[in-house]
Amino acid sequence: MERGIWSPPVELRFGLGGNRTVTSAFEALICLEDIWPKRTDAEYTRAKIACKAALAGRLTPGEAREAFVSAADQCKLVLR
């Protein structure tokens, strides 16, 4: 079950894969598991754990968003 819509959403650019708007921990987890370019760093792992915890109600949507943005920043995916 999805818990909480992010405001504002996170806008990402995946190069030739195009842009993507991520609005929740559920959508972030899909990105992390299916199309993330770098899956070996600590920020990726932290974001994945935070999104799962938010979906389970153990973290807030804001905490999951913060971890996801940090991982996206590290990969230079966030649109400014």
Buried (B, 14 or more C-beta within 10 A) or exposed (E): EEBBEBEEBBBBBBEEEEEBEBBBBBBBBBBBEEEBEEEEEEBBBBBBBBBBBBBEEEBBBEBBBBBBBBBBEBBEBBEE
